[in-house]
Every structure is written in C-alpha cells, then in structure tokens.
Amino acid sequence: MSELNQDKSWAEGDAFLLRSAELLHRYGTPSFRLEGVMEKVSDSLGLAGVFLYTPTALVIGIRDSSGERTYVRRVDSEDVDISKILQLDGALEELEDGAIDIGQAAERLEAIADSPPTYSNAVSAMAAFLACASVAAIFGGSLLELAVAGVFGCVIALFSMYAARFAQRGLMEPLLGFSVAAAAMGLSYLIPVNDRLVTLAALILPIPGLALTVALTELAVGHLSSGSARLAGAIIRLFTLVVGVGIAWRLAVAVGYVGMPVAEPLPSWSLWLAVCLAPIAFAIIFKAPLSQWPAIILVVVLAFTTSYFVGSWAGIEMGAFTGALVVGCGSNAYARIRNRPAMITQTPGLLILVPGSVGYSSLTALIEDDTIRGIDLAFSMLMLGVSLVGGLLLANQLISPKRIL
C-alpha cells in the first residue's frame, strides 16, 4: 500500500472512531460502556485505541504502524436517546461483522445523527405529564395532586424544549424550582392540594437521581474521572434546583403563607396502576421505539414490585439492592436473548428506583432547619445509591450482557 493510501486509510479510521465516540457520548452512554465498545470497534478496524471519557470531553489515543495520534474533543451530552443508541449499536455491529465497510458505516452514523426525534414535542410533553402524575400517585397523592403535578411536569417539559436554548447554563434549575414551588403554594389557596408533594412530583424529571446512580456506578468500576465529574455535576444540579424551591418557601413564610387542607389520597390500588403506566412514560422520555415497550414495562414493573415488597420486609436499602438486581438481570437477559443493548431496559428500569427524591427531601429538610432529618436523609440517599450499584454489579456477574452497550 502506498504512503498516500496508508494516510487515507488511517485518517478514515480515525475519523470514524471519533464520530462514533462523539455520538455515543451525545446520546447518553456511560463511560464504562462507551470506552468498552469503542475499544472493540477500534480492534475490528486494526487500530489500537485508548478512550478516556468524561461527561464533557473525549480524549482518544490511536496507535498503528504509522505512529500514535491523540485527539481531544469537547462534547456536551444530551438526554439518553435509546432509539439512536439502538441504531448506533446496529451499525457498529454490522461493521464488526463485515456486513458493511467503514464508508457505509460512516454514512449510517450521519443518517442516524440527522434523523428526527422518535417522538414529537407534544408526545414527549404528554409523557412528562404521565410520569409526574404517576410519581405523585406513588407518593400517595390525591387525584387533584396527580393532575396538578402532571400539568406542571408537562409545562416544565415544554419549557425545557423551547427555552433551554435561550436560558443561560445553570439558570434553568433554580428557575424551575422557584416557579414550581411558588405556583404550587399559590394553587393550594384555590384547591386542596399538598404543595410539597406536588412540587416534588413535578420536579422528579429534572432531579438528577439517574445521573447520581450512573456516577456511583462509574466510580465503583474504576472510571474515576468520569464518575467524579458526573457526581459533582449531579450534586450541583440538585443543589441549584433546591435553592430555587428554598427561595420560594422563604418568601412564602415572609408573607404569611400557611399550608391549606388537602384532599383525601387515592385508594391503595392506584399505586399499582401508576406503576404500570409509569414505564410507558419512561419509554417515551428516553425515546425508546414502540417495539421495545413490552420489555421496558416488564423490567420496570418487576423491579418496582421486588423493591417494594423486599423493602417493606428488610429495609429500603435491601429493597433498592434487589430492585437493581432485577433490573440488571432482566436487562442482561434481554440483551442476550434479543442481541440488543442492555441500556434499552436498564435505563428506564433504574429511573423508578433512583434516590433523587430522597436527596431532594434531604436538602429541603435542611432548608426548613430540620438538620437531623436532613442528615439522615442524605445518608439514606448515599446508601440507596450504593445499594443500586451493588445490585447492578452483581447482576453483571450472574448474567453477563452479550453486548457492551
């Protein structure tokens, strides 16, 4: 092969690896999965690749007979997009199997990146309504509280879609926290709703519980730079969100706000209806295609049911551990049977278990000068997060996923 052809060959391979890593990063792939799958792809191309991932940066080193090259890219990750991760996984698998060449694979990547979202903004907003209403039901809310939390969640989703591009980074969380808390308290003068419950349920999607769990998982498996950065980001997002809520509460106390009578909660069976409906909302929020809904619903319902009953019997930490174990085993089994990424069911399955609401309650307790309760809840959040990570790691030992994603 001439020197010109060699240069063209490694340039094409480098460009493909860079683009693949950027897209996997953008669509929410955790570091331990991204680095593993990219090393496998680089091996299939005959290149020795080293990949270092943090939530805002990629450092890629590639070595072959012509020498060693290092690339640094800054990439902001977006929300998890299961549909595009599924398509990316398919394209990379075909390249590894030799079904397509690197040029065709590169074209596939660009087509995936340019493809429209799986669901429209209107459908995504309705999914946010359903998710927040379901969470309000899980927290024991009344029918009015479900409706109000759902409406607030829908408004938050629409605001995030259309206003995020104009809002300064870091301003969204305190603005959302203040607006929702103030609106909930104002509405409680008109209808019998618990403003605290409504605020928590409406903010459940912006609360970074999933990011916290992923960060602890990355730390546990030795991805210290990514895990530390993600953990710091999740904590700051939670703090800024609660700061907005706290400001609203302090202002309310200053003007003499008192809690109003609330309506009767729904009967106990409503909890299980909410648990069955929540996975549909999660599937849409994470942009999972309709064909993956049955598996997502099954894993989420089994995980919550296991966590609920085991937690009632042996404590919430044991409930979180067994719930995560069910999520991990179910997702890995699905990945092996269907040859699909385990992330398809694992990400929505974890969302219903993550300790974000406990972290929120810890900070709000501190704001209200209930220091002992706040510290106790903070410790519970940490223990729940570690329990989830332990369940996932044990699941990977019991049933190893067929594919890295």
C-alpha positions as CSV (number, residue, x, y, z in Angstrom):
1,M,0.0,0.0,0.0
2,S,1.4,3.4,-1.0
3,E,2.1,6.1,1.7
4,L,-0.8,8.1,0.4
5,N,-3.2,5.2,0.7
6,Q,-1.9,4.5,4.2
7,D,-2.6,8.1,5.2
8,K,-6.1,7.9,3.7
9,S,-6.8,4.6,5.5
10,W,-5.8,5.7,9.0
11,A,-7.4,9.1,8.5
12,E,-10.7,7.4,7.6
13,G,-10.4,5.1,10.6
14,D,-9.6,7.9,13.0
15,A,-12.5,10.0,11.7
16,F,-14.9,7.1,12.1
17,L,-13.8,6.3,15.7
18,L,-14.0,10.0,16.6
19,R,-17.5,10.3,15.2
20,S,-18.7,7.1,16.8
21,A,-17.5,8.1,20.2
22,E,-19.0,11.6,19.9
23,L,-22.4,10.2,19.0
24,L,-22.4,7.6,21.8
25,H,-21.4,10.3,24.2
26,R,-24.0,12.7,23.0
27,Y,-26.9,10.2,23.4
28,G,-26.1,9.3,27.0
29,T,-23.8,6.3,27.0
30,P,-22.0,5.9,30.4
31,S,-18.2,5.9,30.3
32,F,-17.7,2.2,31.1
33,R,-19.9,1.2,28.2
34,L,-18.6,3.8,25.8
35,E,-14.9,3.1,26.4
36,G,-15.6,-0.7,26.1
37,V,-17.5,-0.6,22.9
38,M,-15.1,1.8,21.3
39,E,-12.1,-0.4,22.1
40,K,-13.9,-3.3,20.5
41,V,-14.6,-1.2,17.3
42,S,-11.1,0.0,17.1
43,D,-9.8,-3.5,17.3
44,S,-12.1,-4.6,14.5
45,L,-10.5,-1.8,12.4
46,G,-7.0,-3.0,13.2
47,L,-6.3,0.1,15.3
48,A,-5.1,0.2,18.9
49,G,-7.4,2.7,20.5
50,V,-7.4,4.2,24.1
51,F,-10.5,6.1,25.0
52,L,-11.0,8.4,28.0
53,Y,-14.4,9.8,28.6
54,T,-15.8,12.4,30.9
55,P,-19.3,14.0,30.7
56,T,-18.0,16.9,28.7
57,A,-14.9,15.7,27.0
58,L,-13.4,12.8,25.0
59,V,-9.7,12.0,24.8
60,I,-8.8,9.4,22.2
61,G,-5.4,7.9,21.5
62,I,-4.9,5.8,18.4
63,R,-1.8,3.8,17.5
64,D,-0.9,1.8,14.4
65,S,2.1,1.1,12.2
66,S,2.3,4.8,11.1
67,G,2.6,6.1,14.7
68,E,0.4,7.3,17.6
69,R,-2.2,10.1,17.4
70,T,-4.1,11.8,20.1
71,Y,-7.4,13.7,19.7
72,V,-9.3,15.8,22.2
73,R,-13.0,16.7,21.7
74,R,-15.4,18.7,23.8
75,V,-18.9,17.1,23.5
76,D,-21.9,18.1,25.6
77,S,-24.0,15.0,26.4
78,E,-27.8,15.2,25.9
79,D,-30.6,13.2,27.4
80,V,-30.5,9.4,26.9
81,D,-31.9,8.5,23.4
82,I,-32.5,4.8,23.4
83,S,-33.6,4.8,19.8
84,K,-30.4,6.3,18.5
85,I,-28.2,4.2,20.7
86,L,-30.1,1.1,19.3
87,Q,-29.4,2.3,15.8
88,L,-25.7,3.1,16.5
89,D,-25.3,-0.3,18.1
90,G,-26.7,-2.0,15.0
91,A,-24.4,0.0,12.6
92,L,-21.3,-0.8,14.7
93,E,-22.3,-4.5,14.9
94,E,-22.6,-4.7,11.1
95,L,-19.2,-3.1,10.7
96,E,-17.6,-5.5,13.1
97,D,-19.2,-8.5,11.3
98,G,-18.0,-7.2,7.9
99,A,-21.6,-6.7,6.6
100,I,-20.7,-3.1,5.7
101,D,-17.5,-1.3,5.1
102,I,-16.2,1.8,7.0
103,G,-17.5,4.2,4.4
104,Q,-21.0,2.7,4.6
105,A,-20.9,2.7,8.4
106,A,-19.9,6.4,8.4
107,E,-22.8,7.2,6.2
108,R,-25.1,5.3,8.6
109,L,-23.8,7.3,11.5
110,E,-24.5,10.6,9.9
111,A,-28.0,9.4,8.9
112,I,-28.7,8.4,12.5
113,A,-27.4,11.8,13.8
114,D,-29.6,13.7,11.3
115,S,-32.7,11.6,11.9
116,P,-35.7,13.3,13.5
117,P,-36.6,12.6,17.2
118,T,-38.6,9.4,17.8
119,Y,-41.5,11.3,19.3
120,S,-42.8,14.8,18.7
121,N,-42.6,17.5,21.4
122,A,-46.3,17.1,22.1
123,V,-46.0,13.4,22.8
124,S,-42.9,14.0,25.0
125,A,-44.8,16.6,26.9
126,M,-47.7,14.2,27.5
127,A,-45.2,11.6,28.6
128,A,-43.9,14.1,31.2
129,F,-47.5,14.6,32.4
130,L,-48.0,10.9,32.8
131,A,-44.6,10.4,34.6
132,C,-45.2,13.2,37.1
133,A,-48.8,12.1,37.8
134,S,-47.6,8.5,38.3
135,V,-44.9,9.6,40.7
136,A,-47.5,11.7,42.6
137,A,-49.6,8.5,42.9
138,I,-46.6,6.5,44.2
139,F,-46.1,9.3,46.8
140,G,-49.7,8.9,48.0
141,G,-51.2,11.9,46.3
142,S,-54.9,12.7,45.7
143,L,-56.5,12.9,42.3
144,L,-56.1,16.7,42.3
145,E,-52.5,16.4,43.2
146,L,-51.9,13.9,40.4
147,A,-53.5,16.3,37.9
148,V,-51.6,19.4,39.1
149,A,-48.2,17.5,39.2
150,G,-48.9,16.2,35.7
151,V,-49.7,19.7,34.4
152,F,-46.7,21.2,36.0
153,G,-44.5,18.4,34.6
154,C,-45.9,18.9,31.1
155,V,-45.2,22.7,31.4
156,I,-41.6,22.0,32.6
157,A,-41.0,19.7,29.6
158,L,-42.3,22.2,27.1
159,F,-40.3,25.0,28.8
160,S,-37.1,22.8,28.7
161,M,-37.6,22.1,25.0
162,Y,-38.2,25.6,23.8
163,A,-36.5,27.9,26.4
164,A,-33.3,25.9,27.1
165,R,-31.5,27.4,24.1
166,F,-32.2,30.9,25.4
167,A,-31.5,30.4,29.1
168,Q,-28.0,30.7,30.5
169,R,-26.4,27.4,31.6
170,G,-27.1,26.8,35.3
171,L,-30.1,29.1,35.4
172,M,-32.7,26.6,34.4
173,E,-32.7,24.5,37.6
174,P,-33.2,27.3,40.2
175,L,-35.8,29.0,37.9
176,L,-37.7,25.7,37.6
177,G,-37.5,25.1,41.3
178,F,-38.7,28.5,42.3
179,S,-41.5,28.6,39.7
180,V,-43.0,25.2,40.5
181,A,-42.8,25.7,44.3
182,A,-44.4,29.2,44.1
183,A,-47.1,28.0,41.7
184,A,-47.9,25.0,43.9
185,M,-48.3,27.2,47.0
186,G,-50.4,29.7,45.2
187,L,-52.6,27.0,43.8
188,S,-53.1,25.5,47.2
189,Y,-55.2,28.5,48.2
190,L,-57.6,27.7,45.4
191,I,-57.8,23.9,45.6
192,P,-57.0,21.3,48.3
193,V,-53.5,20.1,47.3
194,N,-50.3,19.4,49.2
195,D,-47.9,21.9,47.7
196,R,-44.8,20.0,49.0
197,L,-45.9,16.7,47.3
198,V,-46.9,18.5,44.1
199,T,-43.5,20.3,43.9
200,L,-41.5,17.1,44.4
201,A,-43.6,15.1,41.9
202,A,-43.5,17.9,39.3
203,L,-39.7,18.2,39.6
204,I,-39.0,14.5,39.5
205,L,-37.6,14.5,36.0
206,P,-35.1,17.5,36.5
207,I,-33.9,15.9,39.8
208,P,-30.7,14.2,38.8
209,G,-31.2,10.8,40.5
210,L,-30.3,8.8,37.5
211,A,-27.1,10.8,37.0
212,L,-26.2,10.2,40.6
213,T,-26.6,6.4,40.2
214,V,-24.6,6.3,37.0
215,A,-21.8,8.4,38.6
216,L,-21.6,5.9,41.5
217,T,-21.5,3.0,39.1
218,E,-18.7,4.6,37.2
219,L,-16.7,5.2,40.4
220,A,-17.3,1.6,41.5
221,V,-16.0,0.1,38.3
222,G,-12.9,2.3,38.3
223,H,-13.8,5.1,35.9
224,L,-12.8,7.8,38.4
225,S,-12.5,10.9,36.3
226,S,-15.9,10.4,34.6
227,G,-17.6,9.3,37.8
228,S,-16.2,12.2,39.8
229,A,-17.2,14.7,37.2
230,R,-20.7,13.3,36.8
231,L,-21.2,13.1,40.6
232,A,-20.1,16.7,41.0
233,G,-22.5,17.8,38.2
234,A,-25.4,15.8,39.7
235,I,-24.9,17.3,43.2
236,I,-24.7,20.9,41.8
237,R,-27.8,20.4,39.7
238,L,-29.7,19.1,42.8
239,F,-28.4,22.0,44.9
240,T,-29.4,24.7,42.4
241,L,-32.8,23.1,41.9
242,V,-33.5,23.0,45.7
243,V,-32.1,26.6,46.0
244,G,-35.0,27.8,43.8
245,V,-37.5,25.8,45.9
246,G,-36.0,27.2,49.1
247,I,-36.2,30.8,48.0
248,A,-39.9,30.3,47.2
249,W,-40.6,28.8,50.6
250,R,-38.7,31.5,52.4
251,L,-40.7,34.2,50.6
252,A,-43.9,32.4,51.4
253,V,-43.1,32.3,55.1
254,A,-42.3,36.1,54.9
255,V,-45.7,36.9,53.5
256,G,-47.5,34.6,56.0
257,Y,-48.3,31.5,53.9
258,V,-49.8,28.6,55.8
259,G,-50.5,25.1,54.3
260,M,-54.1,24.5,53.3
261,P,-56.2,21.4,53.9
262,V,-55.6,18.7,51.3
263,A,-57.8,16.2,49.7
264,E,-58.0,12.5,50.6
265,P,-55.4,10.3,48.9
266,L,-56.4,7.7,46.3
267,P,-57.0,4.1,47.3
268,S,-54.1,1.8,47.5
269,W,-54.7,0.1,44.2
270,S,-53.9,3.4,42.4
271,L,-50.2,2.8,43.3
272,W,-50.1,-0.3,41.1
273,L,-52.0,1.4,38.3
274,A,-49.3,4.2,38.4
275,V,-46.5,1.6,38.4
276,C,-48.0,0.0,35.2
277,L,-48.4,3.4,33.5
278,A,-45.0,4.9,34.5
279,P,-42.9,2.7,32.2
280,I,-44.8,3.9,29.2
281,A,-43.9,7.5,30.1
282,F,-40.3,6.5,30.8
283,A,-40.1,4.7,27.4
284,I,-41.2,7.9,25.6
285,I,-39.0,10.2,27.7
286,F,-35.9,8.0,26.8
287,K,-37.1,7.9,23.2
288,A,-37.4,4.1,23.1
289,P,-39.2,2.7,19.9
290,L,-42.5,1.1,20.4
291,S,-41.1,-2.4,19.7
292,Q,-39.1,-2.1,23.0
293,W,-42.0,-1.1,25.2
294,P,-43.0,-4.6,26.3
295,A,-39.6,-5.4,27.6
296,I,-39.3,-2.0,29.3
297,I,-42.7,-2.3,31.0
298,L,-41.9,-5.8,32.2
299,V,-38.5,-4.9,33.7
300,V,-39.8,-1.7,35.4
301,V,-42.8,-3.4,36.9
302,L,-40.8,-6.4,38.2
303,A,-38.1,-4.1,39.6
304,F,-40.5,-1.8,41.5
305,T,-42.6,-4.8,42.8
306,T,-39.5,-6.5,44.1
307,S,-38.1,-3.4,45.6
308,Y,-41.4,-2.5,47.2
309,F,-42.0,-5.8,48.9
310,V,-38.4,-6.6,49.9
311,G,-38.1,-3.0,51.2
312,S,-41.2,-3.4,53.3
313,W,-39.7,-6.6,54.8
314,A,-36.0,-6.0,55.0
315,G,-35.5,-2.2,54.7
316,I,-35.3,0.3,51.8
317,E,-31.6,-0.4,51.2
318,M,-32.2,-4.1,50.7
319,G,-35.2,-3.2,48.5
320,A,-33.1,-0.9,46.3
321,F,-30.4,-3.6,46.0
322,T,-32.9,-6.4,44.9
323,G,-34.7,-3.9,42.6
324,A,-31.4,-3.1,40.9
325,L,-30.5,-6.8,40.8
326,V,-33.8,-7.5,38.9
327,V,-33.2,-4.6,36.6
328,G,-29.7,-5.8,35.8
329,C,-30.5,-9.4,35.4
330,G,-33.6,-8.7,33.3
331,S,-31.8,-6.2,31.1
332,N,-28.8,-8.5,30.6
333,A,-31.0,-11.5,29.9
334,Y,-33.0,-9.4,27.3
335,A,-29.7,-8.3,25.8
336,R,-28.5,-11.9,25.4
337,I,-31.8,-13.2,24.0
338,R,-32.6,-10.4,21.6
339,N,-29.0,-9.3,20.9
340,R,-29.8,-5.7,21.8
341,P,-28.1,-3.2,24.2
342,A,-28.9,-3.8,27.9
343,M,-29.3,0.0,28.2
344,I,-32.7,-0.3,26.5
345,T,-34.4,-1.6,29.6
346,Q,-31.8,-0.8,32.2
347,T,-32.1,3.0,32.0
348,P,-35.9,3.2,32.4
349,G,-35.8,0.4,34.9
350,L,-33.4,2.3,37.2
351,L,-35.3,5.6,36.9
352,I,-38.1,4.4,39.2
353,L,-35.6,3.2,41.8
354,V,-33.0,6.1,41.9
355,P,-32.7,8.1,45.1
356,G,-33.2,11.5,43.6
357,S,-36.4,12.2,45.7
358,V,-34.5,11.3,48.9
359,G,-31.7,13.7,48.1
360,Y,-34.3,16.4,47.4
361,S,-36.1,15.7,50.7
362,S,-32.7,15.9,52.5
363,L,-31.9,19.4,51.2
364,T,-35.4,20.7,51.7
365,A,-35.3,19.4,55.3
366,L,-32.1,21.4,55.9
367,I,-33.7,24.5,54.4
368,E,-36.5,24.1,56.9
369,D,-33.9,23.9,59.7
370,D,-34.7,20.2,60.3
371,T,-31.0,19.3,60.5
372,I,-31.1,15.8,62.0
373,R,-33.7,14.7,59.4
374,G,-31.8,16.3,56.6
375,I,-28.5,14.5,57.5
376,D,-30.4,11.2,58.0
377,L,-32.0,11.5,54.5
378,A,-28.6,12.4,53.0
379,F,-27.1,9.3,54.4
380,S,-30.1,7.3,53.2
381,M,-29.6,8.7,49.7
382,L,-25.9,7.6,49.7
383,M,-26.8,4.1,50.9
384,L,-29.6,3.7,48.4
385,G,-27.2,4.8,45.6
386,V,-24.6,2.3,46.7
387,S,-27.2,-0.4,47.1
388,L,-28.4,0.2,43.5
389,V,-24.8,0.0,42.2
390,G,-24.2,-3.2,44.1
391,G,-27.3,-4.8,42.6
392,L,-26.2,-3.8,39.1
393,L,-22.7,-5.1,39.6
394,L,-23.9,-8.5,41.0
395,A,-26.3,-8.8,38.0
396,N,-23.4,-8.4,35.6
397,Q,-21.7,-11.3,37.3
398,L,-24.8,-13.5,37.3
399,I,-25.8,-12.8,33.7
400,S,-23.2,-11.1,31.6
401,P,-24.6,-8.9,28.8
402,K,-23.9,-10.2,25.3
403,R,-23.1,-6.7,24.0
404,I,-21.2,-4.0,25.8
405,L,-23.9,-1.4,25.3
